[in-house]
Amino acid sequence: MRVVKTTQIGDRRVQLLVTPDGAFAILIEVIGPDQAWHDISMLADARLRAGEAERRYQRRVQEQHRTWAAPAVER
């Protein structure tokens, strides 16, 4: 999978990915006590079309902001 966008909010990270078959996915990860990223994504975010993927990515970033109220770092 190829990373299109990444936003990190506190100890969480939201990524917009393109799968090898051209579908889009949203990956949500959290840093665990072992300092490794752990996937906490939702199955509903696994196979999306481009327009829906961008809207869903923005929604997931907003949800993480509400959870952590920390400044985002978009890369």
N, C-alpha and C positions, 0 to 999 in steps of 0.2 A: 504494500500500500504506500501511496505517496502522500505526504503531508502538504496540504494547501495552506492552512492557517493554524496558528497556535496562539492561545491566550492562557497565561498563567495567572491565577488569582490565589494568593496565599499558598497553601499546600495542595492546591488543585490545578489541574491543567485540562483545557478543552481543546480538542484538535478536530479540524475538518480534513477528512482523508478522501482520496480517490482510490477505489479498489482496482485490481487489474482488469476487470471487465467493464470499467467505466462508471460504475455506480459510486455514490458518495456515502460516507458514513461519518458519524460524530463519535469521537472517543472521549470519554471523561475519565480522568485518572486522579488518584490521590496518593500522596507520599505516605507510606506506612512507617511503622516504628523501625523497620529495617532500612529506611532511607531509599527504598525502591518504589517505583511507580506501580500502582495497582489499579486495574481496570474496574470502574464502577459504572460503565456505560449501560444504556437501556437498549433492549432488543429492538424497540421501535425506531431507533436511530441507525440501524444497520444498513439498509438498502434504500437510498433516497435519490430522487432526481435532483439536478443541479439547483433549480430555484428553491425547492423545498429544503434542500440541504443548507443553503445559506441562511434562510429564515430560522431553521431549527438551530443552527450553530449560534446565531445571535441570541436566541431564546435561552439556550443552555448557558451561554456566557452570563447573561443577566441573572439566571438562577444562581449561579455560583457567586456572583457579586452580592446578591441578597444574603447568601449563606455566610460569606466571609467579609464583606464590607472593606476589602483591602484594594489598593490600586492594582489595576490589571497591567500586565506587560505583554503587549501583542508583538509577535515576531513574524 
